Amino acid sequence: MPITVKGRTIHKVAVVGSGNIGPDIAMHFAQNLAPEGVKVVVVDVVQKALDGGKARIDKKLGRLAEKGIVKPEAAKSAAESILWTMDYGQIGGADLVVEAATEDEGLKKRIFAQVEKLVPPAALLTSNSSHMEPEVIFAGISDKGRTACVHYFFPAERNIVVEVIPGAETAPATTAFLMRFYERIGKMPLRVKSRYGYSVDPIFEGNFLAAALLVEEGAGSIREVDEAARKALGLGVGPFTAMNLTGGNPITNHGLEIEGQKIMPWYRSPKSLQERVKTGVAWEVAGKGETVEVPAAKAQRIADDMLGAFFGMAAEIVDSGIASIGDLDVAVETALVMKPPFRTMNKLGVGKALALVESYAARHPGFKVADVLRRQAASGKPFEVPFVFREDVDGVAVVTIRRPAVLNALNAELLRQIREHFEAIGRDPQVVGAVLTGFGTRAFVSGADVNELVTLPDGEAMKRHALAGQQACNVIENLGKPVVCAMNGLAFGGGNEIAMACTARIARSGQKVFVGQPEVKLGIIPGLGGTQRLPRLVGLANAWPILRNGDPISSAKALEIGLIAEEVGGDVRDRAIELVRDIAAGKAKPRVIERKPLEVPAKLPEVELGHLSKAIDRILQRAVVEGARKTLEEGLLFEAEMLASCHGTKDMRIGLDNFVKNGPKANAAFTHE
């Protein structure tokens, strides 16, 4: 079956250009759309480029199969779903076209003049430009409502960020489709207003410019600046190394010049870059495995300049209105694999960040100090960086949790944002109910942020932490309006707990690993209501093994025991919106959680604990059994107290330390104390 999103059905996708990034874009489409029966066509005018692109993708898919990341048959299906051709006529019938040719205005316009004649009138035309405004690229297209830019990042088959840039005449329905479509196929689409360079590349190229200027000013050698900048910005590789790896000298050289005209005068191609473009000589960076020692004073000077430029560029982008703080922060962190600018400023102190920017601007003519940064520093408060987003759809508030780097894991800040969103929804007379969902396709919520848990100093702090999280769940549960949890992926620990606070739960179908309460594997017990709500929703006998052995169950099993109301084959969010309306109108009656004490059976199922802590299991059994004999409200408080008692065990520290050091797959060596 072809994929349908927001009323638009995709049977065929075409990628124009088999150079640096086109094949990778095609690979991502094939991996995610081949199971839906969607065909992918890659067109190029050079057979050698097609052959090279095909060989590269076949090799990548083969490696994924060899490593067990994808099944061999899935890799084979993806490879076979791509047609590599010089025949532009094969684009005919495509519902979506992504142009991925060289960053050349004339070439892009010629391509779209040809493509427009070949595809159906309703087909969407998009360009994977890295810089150019859609108004420029699509100037010659008769129906500009179906056009937009979609900027991918290297490597396009794995990097989840895609900037979606509508032009002045792009139809709202086109933008809405692209945003939802890309999320459905595993990307993180970020809407950016039209401006040269969009939101991310001015930072990537500006980081390089700041580094090059430091070398030209004599602050350090290329190797020293590369290493000190890498550490200061949290980069995987330094800015000069990145240029060598990506072959980005010519594009950056051109981009910086135009950014100087369209963003701020500070941007320009430095003399050293112009020289490298002429000669083609690589930057003299450290070799693989080679260590570069930078004297402390020199490293500090470099770090201050790099951070001053970085913070200033990020603030200017937000000040311009083309991207929000939340979107830019996650885009930079994910697409460029570096420190998120606004969270980094918060950690340093916004006043100190402003001082670095002002110092940099004072020494570099044409560098702007953005008003948004001055205002925030004057307030004495940190930037509000959202992880939870609300979109109202015809009277239904859709609340989305987005922390992709940790699969939407819950921390105190995220729970605060959830609580505040639902408090606002409760007060909003225009809203009949809400949907709670997670961003992406892998996880609704992967659990609690363990790195935050390990910082809690004692049992009392753990209890306060649990009660604060329970408060968010209680607001959802007692909203007075239906809340449907659209479980777009796995829900572990706190993810399942917050879902159980909703009026009803529905899930994307076919999830073999879906929900679980794995806390016992970490040497703790649930703290957001898992020991109390799960037995009340599915019965003590069904909840008992899930809570005690920590193993996940499938979406089919969750449906069987009544934890979820439906498995959904299509868009789980859209179905959740329908269900909210049906519940609000009295057309659907979800299962109501029992708030009174439960009758506890004389005997509960035997559970094999394996390596798990017997000390923690004793605490868990008390929380479940004694909590069941209380009202729900009393049981929730009792659960928080039982969680706090875990802090007095050796096994809690063993379990948490093991998770932090070795990850979730390594069994902790519990001592049962």
N, C-alpha and C positions, 0 to 999 in steps of 0.2 A: 504494500500500500504506500502511495506517495505521502509525503508529510504535509499536513495542513496546519497553518498558523494564522490566527486572526482572519479566517475566511479565505486565505490565499493558499493555493495548493502548488507544491513544487514537485514536478516530475523530472525535471532536467536542469542541471546547473552547468554553465559554461565559464571557463577561465581562459582569458586571452593573455598569452605570454608564458613561455616556458623557460624563463631565465632564473634569476636568483630566488624569487619567492613564489612565483606562480605554481610550480609543482608541489610545494609544501601546502599551499592553500587547497589545491586539488586533493592532496592526500587527506587533509582534515575533512573535507566534504565527503570523500569516499568512505572513510572510516565510520562516519556518523550517519551518512545517508544511504549507503549501499544496503544496509539491512531493511531500509524502507522501500527498496526498489528504485531509488533515484539514480539516474545516470549522470556521470560527470564527463564533460568534454574539455580537453585542453587544446587550444589552437595556437600555433605559432607559424610564422612565415619561413622559419629556418628549421630544416629537418634535424640538423645536428643538435639544436637546442631541445627539440622534442625527444630525441634519443637520449640525451644527457639527463633530461628531467625524468623520463621514465625509468632509466637505470637507477637514478638516485632514490626515487620513491620505492621501487621494487626492493632495493637494498635496505631502506629504512623499515619497510614492512616486514622483510625477512628477519631483521634483527629483533624486532618486537616479538615475532613468533618464536624465535630461538630462545629469547629470555623469558618466555612464558607470560609476557605482558598482554598479548592478545593470542587467541587461538589460531592455529595455522589456517583453518578454514575461513576465519574472519579476515585474516591478512590476504588470503587468496581472493576472497570475494571483493575486498576493497580494491586490490590491484586490477582485477578484471572489470570493475565498474567504470574505470577511467579509459576513455578513448583519446589517444594522442594523434593529432592530425594537423596537416597543413591546409585542409579544406575548410575555409570559413563557412561554407554552406552547412556544415555540421552544427553550427550554432543555432540554426533554425529550430524552433520549437522550445528553446530554452526559456525557462520561467525566471531565471536569475542569471545575470552576467556579471562577473567580476573581472575587470581589466587589471592586469598586473604587469604591464609593460614598463619600459624605462621611463624615468621621471622627466618626460619631454612633452611640453604642452602641445606642440604641433602633432606629434605622433599620437597622443591620446585623442585629440580631436578627430584625426583621420580614422582611428579605430572605431570610435563611436558613430561616426558618419556611416561607416560600413555596417556596423552591428545593428544600428537602428532599423535598417532596411530588412534585416534577416529575421528578427525576433517578433513575436506577437505584440500587438499594441499594449497589452497589459504587463509584459515582461519588465522586470526591474533592471536598470542599468546602473552599475556601481563601479567606482574606480578605487583601486588600492593605491592611491597616491599617498605619499608621505608628507606632502607639504601643500600642494596646490588647492585653491578654493574650488568647490564644486561649481560655483558660478562661472569660473574660467573654463574648466574642463568641459562642461556641458552647455556652453554658450550656443552651440549649433544644433542642439537637440530640440525637436519641436515640442515634445511633451516633457517639460522639466520636472513635472510632478512625480515622475517615476525614477528620478535620479538621486544619487547621493554618493559621498565618498565613504569607503570603509577601509580604515588603515590598520593593517595587521602588523605584528611585531615578530622579530626573529626569535626562535624558529617558529614559523607560522602554524605548524601542525601541533605544537605543544604550548606555545605562549598563549594564554587564554584571553589577553586583552585585545579588543578591537574597538578603535575609535569610530563612532558613527557620526558623520558630519553631513547634516542636511543643508541644502542650499536655500537661498531666499524663496525659491519657488517649489521646493520639494513638498509633496503632499504630506500632511500629518500622518495619513494612513501608511505611507511608505516608510516613514521613520519608525512608527509603532511596530510595523511588521519586522523590520530589520532588527530592532532591539529585542523583540521576543524570539525571533527565529534564531539569532545567534546564541541567545541563552539556551534555547532548546537543544542546540547541537554542541553545548559544552564551552562556549566562549563567555567572556565577560564584556558585553558591549557597554560602552560609555558614550553618552551623547555629548558632543562637543559642538559649539557654535562655529560657524565658518570664519576662519582667519588663517592666514598663511602659517604653515607649520603645525597647526592644531594645538593640542595641549602638551604633548609629551616631547616631541622632537626639539622644540626650543630649549628644553632642559638638557636633553642629551647633547645637543650641539653646543649649548652654552657652557656646560661642564667642560667640554673639550676646549672651548675658547678660553675659559678662566685658567685652565691648566697650561695652555700654550702661552698665555700672557705671563704667567709666573716664570716659565722658562726664559722667555724673552727679556724679562725684567731681572734675571739673574738670581731668582729665589732658590733655584735648584736645577739640577740636570734633568733631562727627560726621564731617566730612570727614577730619580728621587721624587720628582713631582708625581709621576705615575703611581708610585707606591704610596706616598703620603696621601694623595687624593683618594686612592682606593680605600685606605683605612678610614679617612675622614667621612666619606660618603657611604661606607658600607658596601662598596661595589665588589662584584666577583672578580673583575679585572679593572685595571686603571684605564683612564680615558685614552691614552696613547696606544695601549695594547688593544683596546676595543677598536680603534681606527684600523690597526693592522689586521685584526681578525675579520672585520666586516668589509674591508676595502672601501670604507666610507669617505675617504679624503675628497674626491670630486663632488659628491653630493653635499657634504658638510660645507665645503668651500662655497658652493653656490647658495646653499640654504642660509648660511650666516649673513651673506651680503643682502639677501632679500629681507631677512628678519630685521636687519638694521634699518631698512626703509619702512617696514610695516609694523614692527613691535616697539623697539627702542634703539636709539643711535649707538648704544654700546655694542650691539651685535655687529660684527664684521669679520671677514676672514683675516686671521692674523698673518703676518708676513711669513712665518715659518710654515704655515699650511699652504700658502700660495706656492712656496718654493717646492714643497713635497709633491704638489699636484703636477708641477712642471717636470720634475725629475723622476717621479714614480718611486722614489726611495722610501723604504719603510722607516718607521720611527724606531730608534735604538732603545728598545725596552729590554727588561730582564728576560733571560731564557727560561724555559720550563724548569721548575725546581730550583731556580737561582734565587738567592736571598739578597735583598737590597736594604742596607742599613742607612737610615736617615737620622742625622743628629736631631736631638729633641727640639732645640730652638728652631731649626729649619723646618721640621715637621709641623710645629705649631703655627709658624707663619703660613705655610702652605694650607694647613687645615682651616685656619681662620678665613683666608681668602676664598677657598673652595666653598665653605659653608656660607659665607656672606653672599657670594654669587648665587648659590643654590637656593637659599631662602628668598633672596630678592626676586629671582626669576619665578619661583612658584607663587609668591604673593602677587606679582604683576599679572600672571595668568588668571588667577582668581579675581583680581581687581578688574580685569578687562571684561569679565562676565562670560567668557567662553567655556569655563568649566567650574564646577563646584569644588569646595574644599574636600569633601568626601571622595568624589570621583578622581580628582587629581592625586590625592594622597595614595589611593589604592592603585591607580594607573602607574605612577612612578615606581612604587614598591614592587609591583608585579611585572610590568613590561620591561623596566630597566634593571630590575633586581638590585635595588639600592634602598637606602633609608627613606621612609616616607617623610616628605618635607614638613608637614604640619604637626605630626606626632613627634618628630624630632625637635621641632621648635618648642613644643610643649615640654618635652623632657629637659631641654636645656634651660628653658625659661624664655617666654616671648620677649621680655625686655632685653635679655642678652642677645637673642636672635636679631632684634632690631638694631642693636649696637653694632653687630657684625655687618649687617647690611649697610648701615649708614657709613661705617668706616670704609667699606668697599666702594660705595658710591662716591665718597669724597675723593678717592684716588683714581676713579675711573669715570671720566666725563661721559654723559649720556646714559648712565645706569640709573634707573628709576627706583625710588623708595616708595612702594605702594601704600596707598591710604589704608587698605585693609590691615596691613601690618602695624602701622602707626596707631590705628584705633584700638586694635587688640592689645597692644602693649600698654596703652593708656588705661585700658580697663583693668589691668592687673590680673586678668583671668586667662586661662589657656584657651586655645581655639577649640571650638566644638567640632569634633570630627565624627560624623555619623557613620554607624555600622548598620543601622536599621532605617528602612525607608518606607514611606507610606504613599500609595497611589490610590485615589478613589475612582472606582469604576461603577458609574450609575448607582450610587448609593451604597456601594460596598467598599469598605476600606481594605486594600490589599497591603499587608505589612510584610516586608521582605528583610530577612537577616542576611547580611553580606560581609563575611570575613573569609574570603577565598583561601588565603594563605594557611588557615588552620581549619578548613572545612566547616566554617561557621561556628566554631567552638564558642561556648558561652563564657564570658567573664563578667565581673561586677559592672563594668561600664555598659556592656551590651545589655545586660538585664535591666539596668536603669533606663536605657533608651526604650526597651520593649515596654516597660511599665508606663513610662510617660506617654508613649504613643497610644496605648490602650486606655489610659485615663482620658486622653483627649478624645478618643473615639467614643467613649462612654458619654461624654458631654456633648457630642456633636449631633444635633437633631436631624441633620441631613443624611446620616448614615444609619442603615438598618441592621448592619452586622459587619463582620470582618473575616478576612482570610489571613492566616499566618502561614508563611512559607519560607523556604530558604533559597538563597541564590544558587544557581547552577544545577547540575544533574547528578552529582555524586552524593551530596549530603544535604539533608534538612538541617540538622545540627549534629556535629560529631561528638558532642559531649561537653564537659567542662574543660576550661583551659587549665590544664594540670600545672603549668608554670606559675599560675596564680595561686593554686592550692598549696604548693610547697612553701610559699612565703608566709602562710598563716602561722603565727608563733605558738598558739596554744588552742586548747579545746574551746575556750570561750570565743576566740576569734573565728573558729570554724563554725560554731553555732550561729554567730551573728551573720556570717557569710551565707549560711544556708537560709536563715530566716529572711534575709534581704532578697535572695533568689525566690523564695517561696512567695514573697510579696508580689513579685511580678506575675507568678502563676495564679495567685489568688485574684488579682485584678482581672485577668482574662476569664477565670472561672465564674466570677461574680459580676461580669460586665452588664448583665441584663439584656444583652443582645447576642445573637448566635455568633460563635467564632468557629470556623472550620479550619482545621490544620491541613494544608495541602503538602503532604510529605513527599517532596520531590526526590528524596534520596534517603540514605540511611539516617537513623535517629538513635544515637547511643546516649546512655546516661541522661544528663540534663536535657538533651534533645527530646527523648521519649517522655521525660517528665513534663516538660512544658507543653508537649503535644497533648498529653493526657488531661491538662487543665482546660483544653478547648472543648467546645460543645460536641464536636464530632471530628473524626480523623478519616482522611482518605489518602491513598498512596498510589504512586506510580506502580503499575503492575509488573510482575515478574522479577521482583527484587529477592534474590536468594539470601542475601545478607541485609537485613532491614532494620529491625529494632533489637535493642539489648540493653541490659543494665550491667555493664562490665565493672562497676565500681569495686567489687570484691577482688578483682584481679589486681587492683591498685592498692589494696589494703585499707579500703574505706567502704562505707555503705552509701546508698543514695541519700541526697539531702534536699532535693527539690520536690519531694512528695512521692517518689517511686515506690517506697515500701507501703504507702497508704492508698494511693490512687490505683495502682495496678491490680491489687487484689479486689478492689471494689468494682473495677471495670471488667475483669476477665475471670474472677473467682480465685479463691486462695489456692486451689489445687493447680490451676494453670500458671499462676504467678510465682508459685514456690520455686520451681526449678530455674525460671528465668532470673529471679533475684539471687538465688544461692550459687549457681554455677557461672553466672556472668556470660553465658553463651548467647549469641544472637539468634533470632528466629527469622524466617522468611516472611515476605508480605502475604503469601498464601496462608501461612500458619497464623499470622496476625488477624487475618480475616476470619479464619476458622474459629478462633477463640473469642472473637468479638472486640478485639482491640481497635480495629479499623472498621469502617462501615462499607468501604468499597475499594476495589482495585481499579485503576483507571488506565486504559490503554492509550488515550490521547493526552491532551494538555491537562494536567492535574490541577493547575491553578484555575483554568477556565471552569472546570467541573466544580471546583470548590465555590466559586462565585455563584454558580447556579444553585448549589446546595444551600448556601447562606440565604439566598432569596426564598427558596422553598421552605426552609425552617421558619424564617421570619413571617412568611405568609400562612403558616400552619399546614402546608402541604406535605411536609416531612417531619417525622417525630424521632429525633435521635435518642439513643439510650441515655438515661439520666443516671449520673453517678450516685451511689448510695452514700449518704452523709451520716447515717446512724451507725452504731456499732454493728459489726458483722458477727455471725455465728461461726465460731472456729471449730472445724472438724476435729474429732478425737485423734485422727491419724492423718498425716499429710504424706505425700509421696517421698520415697527415699531419693536422695540426690547424691551422686558421686562427686566429691569435691576435688579429687586429684591432688594437685600441689597447693591448692588454696588454703588460706590461713584459717585454722580452726578457731582462733581467738576472734577474728573478725566475723566468722560465721555465727558464733554465739551471739554477738552483738546484733547481727542482722536478724537472726531468728527472733530475738526479743522485740526488735523494732516492728517486725511484721505481725507476730502473734499478739503481743500486748497492744500494739497500735490498732489492730483490727477490732479489739474489744472496746475501743474508744470511739468517740465521734470523729469525723474526718478532721475537724479543726484541732481537736485534742491530739489526734494521731500525728498530725503534721508537726506540732511542737515537740512531741515525744521523739519523732524521727530526728529532728535537729539535735536534741539532747543525746541521742544514741550516736549520731555522727560525731559529736564532740567527744564522746567517750573513746572513739577510735584513736584519738590523739594520744591517749595514754598507753597505747600498745607499741611494741617494737615493730610489729608487722606493718603498721601504717607507713612508717618511715622507710622500711625496706621496699614496700610496694611502690611508693611514689618515687623514690630515688631510682629504682629499677626502670620505671617508665621513662623518666627524664633522660637517663643515661643510655638505655638500650632500646627504647621504643615499645610499642604495644604488643609485639609478637614474642618478646622474650619473657619467659616465666620467671617470676620473682622467687627467690629462695626463702620462703617464709619460715619462721622459727616457731610459730603458733603461740607467741607471747605478746 
